[in-house]
């Protein structure tokens, strides 16, 4: 499996924009927050792992989350006890000049409770 290159768009341009950007941080009692640090990894892997048809290794999670941390979005139930109720993990790369040089990305993992 390849590792994120130093030329990913966020690093290349020095921009660490969060996927939340202009989005509201709380919607209908659900708080949306970007990935913060490694302490969140057990909750992320548990939430995604229970709904997947195939298990991912911790290395797969780390590839996406540590490679593109600003493209990992977590949702928490503010009306409950701050329980994690959703995870979206994305990736984006810049295509080669021969292929147009534009950005291309996708949602790698998505789960909601």
C-alpha positions in Angstrom: 0.0 0.0 0.0 1.4 3.4 -0.9 1.8 6.1 1.7 0.6 9.7 1.3 3.2 11.7 -0.6 4.5 15.0 0.5 2.8 16.5 -2.5 -0.8 16.0 -1.2 -2.7 19.2 -1.9 -3.0 20.2 1.8 0.7 19.9 2.4 1.8 21.2 -1.0 0.1 24.5 -0.6 0.6 24.8 3.2 -3.1 24.7 3.7 -4.6 22.6 6.5 -8.2 23.4 5.9 -10.7 21.3 7.8 -13.4 19.6 5.9 -15.8 21.5 8.2 -14.7 24.9 6.7 -17.9 26.9 6.6 -20.2 24.1 7.8 -22.1 24.5 11.1 -20.4 22.8 14.0 -23.7 21.6 15.6 -26.8 20.5 13.7 -29.9 19.2 15.4 -28.0 18.1 18.5 -25.1 16.5 16.6 -21.7 18.1 17.0 -19.3 17.7 14.0 -15.6 17.9 14.8 -12.4 17.1 12.8 -10.0 14.4 13.9 -7.9 15.7 16.8 -5.4 13.0 17.8 -4.5 9.3 18.3 -6.7 9.1 21.4 -9.8 9.1 19.1 -8.5 6.1 17.1 -10.1 3.3 19.3 -13.6 4.9 19.1 -13.2 5.4 15.3 -12.0 1.8 14.7 -14.7 0.4 16.9 -17.5 2.4 15.2 -16.4 1.6 11.7 -15.4 -2.0 12.5 -18.8 -3.1 13.7 -20.5 -2.1 10.4 -18.0 -3.3 7.8 -18.3 -6.4 5.8 -14.5 -6.8 6.0 -12.2 -5.8 8.8 -9.5 -3.1 8.3 -6.2 -3.3 10.0 -5.0 -0.3 12.2 -2.6 0.5 9.4 -5.4 1.2 7.0 -7.0 3.6 9.4 -3.7 5.3 10.0 -3.0 5.6 6.3 -6.2 7.6 5.7 -6.5 9.4 9.0 -2.9 10.4 9.5 -2.3 11.1 5.8 -5.4 13.4 5.5 -6.4 14.3 9.1 -8.4 17.3 8.1 -10.5 15.1 5.9 -11.6 12.9 8.8 -14.9 14.1 10.3 -16.4 12.8 13.5 -20.0 13.3 14.7 -21.0 13.2 18.4 -24.4 13.2 20.0 -24.5 16.4 22.1 -28.0 15.5 23.6 -26.7 12.2 24.9 -23.4 11.7 26.6 -21.1 12.9 23.8 -21.3 9.4 22.2 -19.7 9.1 18.7 -22.5 8.6 16.2 -20.7 9.0 12.9 -17.4 8.9 11.1 -16.4 10.1 7.6 -12.9 9.4 6.4 -11.8 10.9 3.1 -8.7 11.2 0.9 -7.6 13.6 -1.8 -4.7 13.6 -4.2 -3.5 15.8 -7.1 -3.6 14.0 -10.4 -0.5 14.0 -12.6 -0.1 16.7 -15.2 -0.6 14.0 -17.9 -4.0 13.3 -16.3 -5.1 16.9 -16.0 -3.4 17.9 -12.8 -6.8 18.3 -11.0 -7.7 17.1 -7.5 -9.3 13.7 -7.1 -10.7 12.3 -3.9 -13.1 9.9 -2.4 -14.8 8.8 0.8 -12.8 5.9 2.1 -15.0 5.0 5.1 -18.4 6.2 6.2 -20.6 4.9 9.1 -23.4 6.3 11.2 -25.1 4.9 14.2 
